[in-house]
Amino acid sequence: MLVCAVVASLAASLLAIPIVITDGFFSRFPAKDQYLLSVNPTELGRYTERRFRALEGRRFDPAGPQLRVAIIGDSYAQDIANMIGENGYLKSAQIVTYGLAARCPKYIGTADVARLYALDVERLDAEYCRSQSNLRDAIPLMRAADVVILASQWRAWEAERIGETLEALGLAPSQTLVVVGRKDFGPVAPMAYLEMSEAQRREFENAVPAGNALVNDALRKVLPAGTFVDMQPMLCAGRGRCRIFTPAGELLTFDGEHFTPEGARRAGALVFEHPVLARLK
């Protein structure tokens, strides 16, 4: 009995060690730094897709009185779902999502996609993409919606040819189409910001990849008026630089591309002031 009691006590002590160490480690830092130390990219990656996945595979109720909204795309579309959810927008709408693999084409047309990938110094994994949901498969869902939101990490050639894609979708004039452009806030390294004051963090700006704006410019040129939403300039003071902390000192993004919950709330509040989106709130 004594041996069992000793073993049980030792086991409990060992289990408590990580907790003590963790608490002691975090307690050495002020609250503003504890926040940065708690940033967990793996868990935040799960957060990015959780809300979107919960809405996937549903069908619209054609007899329902609610607005029918389809959100289509890759992880950038997942961010849109989080921007809506974190701000409580579209509460009375029917929202259905449809996920597309980031590495597969968001294009429907006659061009040789493998060649276009090669021009972008990429390789089309045709076998993988055949096993994934694709944009053509989403057409029935889009045609059943009142509002279609397309969001993706668009490639330059996809942006330049989006006219072909939209023609293939065959949406009715009565439907509202919203195409959301690319976003990129540059590299994010939470541990590197520990020595900054709260004021310095709020003012800190990252360099934004130039190619991002070029792709969005291509979308803007091709898309019908009142269709395109470029969130990058809405969230960033300058074309080439962007703040990655919210005014409250929280990270807007955890990996430079996808939002934290606080970032989704902040981004949604700003981006949904765009005339194309404001009427959907």
N, C-alpha and C positions, 0 to 999 in steps of 0.2 A: 504493500500500500504506500509505504514511504517513498519507494522508488518511483511509483507512478505519480505521486504528488510532486516530486522533484522534477521529473521529466515534464509534467504539465506546466509547472511554474517556469521552467527554463524556456519552453516553447513559447509561452505567453510573453516572456521578456524579449525573446528574439523577434517576435512579431511586432513588438512595440518599438524596436530600435529604429526602423526607417521613419516612423512617425515622429519620434523625438528628434532625429537628425534633420528631417525635413522642416519641422517647426522651428528648430534652432537656426537652420540655415536661412529661412525666410525672415525670421525675426531680426536678423542683422541689418535688414534693408528697410528703408522708409516705404510707406504705402505705395508711392508712385512707382517704386522699383519692383515691389512685390508683384504689381500688375504685369510688368514686362517679363519677370521671371516665370509667371504662370502661363505665358503664351505657349500653347501646345498645338503645333501645326497639324499633327495627326487628328486630334479631336476637332480642330477647327475645319479640317478637310471634311470630316463627317458632317459637321454642322452645315457646310456649304450645300451638300446634296440632300440632306434629310427632308426638308420641307418639299422640295421639288419631287423627290421620289415618292412621297406620300400622296401626291396628287397625280401620279403617273398611272396610266392604264384605265382611268375613269372614262365615262361617256357622258356627254351632255344629255340632259333631259330636254328633249325638243319642245315639250309642253310647259317647261318651267318659265316663270316670268322673269327670272334673273338674266342679267347680262352674261353671255357665254364668252369666256376668255381662254384662248389657247396660248400657252407659252412654249415655244419650240426652240431647242438648241442644245448646246453643250454646257459646260460648267458656268459659262457666262450667263446663260439663261437661268441657271440655278441661283445666281446672284440676284436676278430680277425677282424671282419668287421670294427671296429673303428680304429684299427691299420692300416688297408689298406686305409681307407678313409682319416684319418688325414695326411697320408703321400703321398696321391695321387697315390698309387700303382694301378696296373691293370686297368688303365683308359680305355684301349681299349678292356677289357674282358667283357664277359657276366657273371654277378655274380648273382646267385640265392641262397637264404638262406632257411633253413628249421629248425624251432625251435622245441626243445624237452624240456619237463618239467624236471627240475633239480631233482625232487624227484622220477622220474620214471626211470626204467632200460634202460641203453644203452647197451643192450646185446641181441643177437639172438642165441639161442642154446637150448639144451635139459635139462639143469639143472633146478631144482626147484627154481625159483627166490624168492618165498616167504621165503624159508628156507635160502637162501643166505642173504636176507635182515636181517633175524633174527640173523644170525651169526655175522652180522655187528652191532647188537643192534639197528636195524631199523625195521620198520614195512612197508610192502608194502601196499599202499593204492590202491588195485587192481581196485576198482570201479572208483576212480579218474583217474588212469592211462589208463583205458580203454577208457575214454572220451578224452584223449589227443593224439596228434600226437606221433607216435612212430618210432623207427629206421626202422622197417620193411616197414612202409609206405613210407619212403624216398628212398627206393631202386630204383624205376624207375628214380627218379631225379639223383641219384648218377650214375647210369649206362649210363645216357645221357651226363654226364660231361666229360671233358678232365682232370680236376683236382678236386679231392674230399678232402676237409679239414674237419676232424672230431675233434671237441674240446669239452671237457666236464670236469666237476668236477668228474672225474672218481672215482668210488669206487674200493677198492682193488680187490674184486672178479670180477668186470667188466674188470679191467686191466689184471688179470691173465687169463681170458677167452676170451680175445679180438681176439685170433686166430679163435675161433668158429664163432665169429661175422663177421670177415672179410671173412671167407669162405662162410657164408650165403649171404653176399653182392654180391658175384660173379662178382667182378670188373675184367675187361680185363687187360692183361699185358701191353697194350698200354696206360692205364690210369695212372695218377699220384695220389698216395694216400699220404696224409699228416695227421698224427695223432699228435695233440698237447696235451702235458701233463698238469697236474694240476699246479696251481700256488697259492701261499698264502704268503702274505707279513706281516702277523701278525696283531694284533689290531691297529687301527688308531684312534687317538683322537686329532683332530686339535687344540682344545682349550688348550691341555696340552703342545703344542709347542710354545705358545705365548711368553714365557719368554726366549726361545732360541734365540741366535743370528743367522744370516743367515748362517754363517760358521758352527755353531753347527748343524743346520738343515741339511745341505748338508752332514755332516758326520754321522748323527744319523742313527743307525741301529736297526731294529726290529728283535726279535727272530722269526724264521720261524718254524711252526709245523713240527715235525720230520716225521709224517705220510705221508706228502706230497711227500718227496723224496722216500719213500718206494713204493708208488703207481707208481711214475714215473720210478723207477728201474724195477718194474714188467712189465710195458709197454715196456721198452727198451729190456728186455730179450725175449719177445714174438714177437715183431713186426719185419717184414722184414727189412733188412738193407736199410738205406736211406729213411726211412718212418717216423721215430719218431723225434719230435721237443720238447725238454725240455727247455722251456724258463726261468725257474727259475734260473739256474746257469748263464744264459746269462745276467740276470738283477741284480743278486746278487753277491757280491764279495766272499762270503763264503757259504758253504752248509747249515749252520744253522742260518745265519743272512742275512738281506737284508736292503739296504737303501730304504727309502720310499719317499725321495725328489729327484727331478731331479737336475742336476748341476745348473740349474737356480733358484733353491729354490722353485719349485712348487711340489705339492703332486703328486706322481706317481699314487696313489690309494686313493680313498675316504673311502673305507670300508675294506681294507686289501685284497680284492679279485678282484675288478674291477677297471679299469683305469679311471682316469680323462681324459679330452681331451688332456692335456699336457702329461699325462702319456702314453696315447695311441700313441701319436706322438713319444715320447722317446722310448717306448717299440718296436714300429714298426720299427723304424730306426735300432735298435739293433738286434731284432729277425729275421728280414728279410735279415740279412746277413748270416743266416744259409744256408748251401748249398742246402737244400731241398726247401727253400723258395726264395733264392736270384734270381733264374732264372725266377721267376714269376713276379718280379717287373716291 
